[in-house]
Amino acid sequence: MFQLLFVLFIIIPIIEITVIMQVGALLGVWPTIAIVILSAWLGAKYVRQQGLATLQSVQTKMAQGEMPSGEIVTGLMLLIAGVLLVTPGFVTDIFGLLLLVPSVRAAIGNQVQKHIKVNQFGAGASFNHGAAGNVYQHENTAEPFTSSKEPISHHQGDTLEGEFKRKD
């Protein structure tokens, strides 16, 4: 972990400064600054556009009762792309732009999803309602978890009405 933080906070800025100085010497100061600002603006624009599309995809999958794990990983990569694109520099912009390419993002997402263990609600636990209240028992252990509280009963069709007044 220390090596990763060292690279992120020491090595990458040194590389960025070196590349900016070389581009500045080649193109001049103002064109270099204009390119850095333009890349940040365009990157933020495209990250927002693709992020909204990903959010719609997440909402669609959740409405269908599916787990949007791929979309969550995509959203995380778009967040990283946005941070990289807004960070001044050419090297971070290149990596940020690569994360905006759907095929690159899909390849990285497939690798990331191989290392993610998805534990959906109810997949590893069974829920029993006994006489002593709610009993939660994990299927891998024989020890039940009991609650001394009475279960909350929900009546369909009952509507509670009331008024709320805030007194400060």
N, C-alpha and C positions, 0 to 999 in steps of 0.2 A: 504494500500500500504506500509506503514511504517513497519507493521508486516512482510510482505513478504520479504522486503529488509533486515530486521533484521535477519530473519531466513537464508536467502541466504548468507549473509556476516559474520554472527557471529556464529550461531548455527551449520551450516553444516561444516565449517572448524574445529570447536571443535570436532565434531563427527568424522570427517575424521582423525584428528590427533590421537584421542583416538584409533580408529580401527587400524591405521597404527602402533602405538606403541604396541598394543596387538599382531598383526600379526608378527611384528619384534621380539618381545620377544619369540614368539612360533617358528618361522622359522629361525630367524637370520636376520641381516641387509641386506646382499647382496641378498639373495633370495627374500626378500620383495621388494627391489629396482628393481630387475629383473622382478618380477611379475607386478609391477606398470608400468614399461616401456613397457613390452610385451603387457599388456592390452591396453595401449594407442596406440601402433603400430597396433595391430590387429583391434581395434575399428576404427581407422582412415581408415584402409584398407576396412573394411566392410561398413562403412558409405559412402566412395567414390563409392564403387561398387553399393550399393543400390541407392545412389543419382543419379548416371548416368542412372540407369534403370528408376528412377522416372522422370528424365529430358526427356528421350525418350518418356515416356508415356504422359507427358505434351505436347510435340511437336506433337504427334499423335492426341491427342484430339483436340488441337487447329487447326490442319490441317483439321479435320473433322467438325470444326465449333462448337465444344462443349466446355462448360466451364470446365476447369480442376480443379475444387475446391478441390476435394479429393486429387489430386496429389499435390496441393499447400500446403495443410495441412500436407500431408506426408513429403514433402520436408522440411517444418518447423520443424517437429518432428525429422527428420534425422539431421538437423542442431543442434538442441538441444542435440541429442544423441552424435554427434561429439564433442560438447563442453564438455559434461559430461565425455566422454571417455578420452579426452585429459587432463582433469583436474586430477592431481594426487590424488589418493585415491581409496578406495575399494567401498565405499557407492555410490559415483557418478558413478563409473564403473558399478555397479549393475543396477542403473537406466538407464544408457546409453545403456547397453546390453538389457534391457527390451524393450527399444524403437526400437531396431533393430529387434525384433521378430515381424513378419508381423501381427499375430493375435492380439497381444497387441496393436500395432500401429493402427490397424483397429478399435479396440474397443475405444481407446482414440480419434481417428479421428472422429468416429461417434458422440461421446459426444461433441467434439469441433464444428463440423458442425451444430449441433442443435442450437448453439448460434451465428452462423454467418449468417448475412443477406446478401444475394447476390443481388446486384442491377446491372443488366446487362445494357449496353448501349442501350438506346431506350426503355427500359421496362417502365420507368416512365415518359418519355417525348415524345412529338410529335413534329416533325419538319415540319414547313410550309414555303414555299418560296412565299413571297408576293411581291407586287410592290415596297414596301419601302425597299427592301433588304431582308436579312435573318431574319425571325421571329422565335424565339424559345419560345414555350409555354409549360409550365408544365401542365400535365393533371389534377393536383389537384388544380391549381389556374387558375383564368381567366386572369391574368395579363401577356401580352406578353412581351418578351424581344426583342427589335428591335436593329438592327445594322445600322448605317448610311453608312457603307461601302457597295459598290456594291458586289454582290456575285462573287466569282471567278468561271469562266466557264472553264471547262476542255474539250478540243477537243481531241477526240480519233484519233490516227493516226498521229498527229502532233509531229514531233521530233525537238527539239532544239539542235543545235550543237554549240560548241564554244570551246575556248581554255582558259586555266587558267594559269596565270603566277604570282607567288608570289614574291612580292618586299618587302624585309625587310629593 
